[in-house]
Amino acid sequence: MEKRLLDAVRAGVPLGDAAAMAGVHASTVYRWLERGEQEQQRLESGERARSGERMFREFRDRFMRARSEGKAQLVLLVRKAAQGGHVVRERTRTVRDAETGELVVQTERDFAQPDWRAAQFLLACVAPETFGRAAQARIELTAAGPGETAPVLAPPEQIGRLAARLADIRAQFAAEEQQGAVIDAEVVDTQEV
């Protein structure tokens, strides 16, 4: 039962489903994990181990290790997709050489291209404050000459629309730009929420 549970957790299956696959209720697994955590805290605080709780601490350790191994495997897959270069298709055929008449085995391989979306996903997971969906960009519009800076905060999904609006505004003021009244725009990273 434990092996099936840990194998499922290692594969990334949510705990409730992993427990069902192993034939145990999810609340039972949560209870075992909690008992293991409590026993670990007792030991770390210098208290004596409780009789019969060692198995829950060891189960929790195996569970956490399986979860970490599963995460590491998934990160490696995402990195592999981001880097590209792995074989995605291989074709082998045997042909007769026109000059020698011998049979020759030819192998053709197609390789994956690097996928920036996988890299973006990994960055969003590793540094969500900078690259995640909750990160915001700050756009400042400043007129050339006297005037005030008016910062506008926008979530990432609105940046494209704001850029398009800025392009429209720049086009409307093309005549003014020719006269020296330049509109300047800059995207500045910010962690303000």
Beta strands, then each sheet from edge to edge (+ up, - down):
strand 1: 87-96
strand 2: 103-111
strand 3: 136-143
strand 4: 150-154
strand 5: 183-190
sheet 1: 1+ 2-
sheet 2: 4+ 3- 5+
end
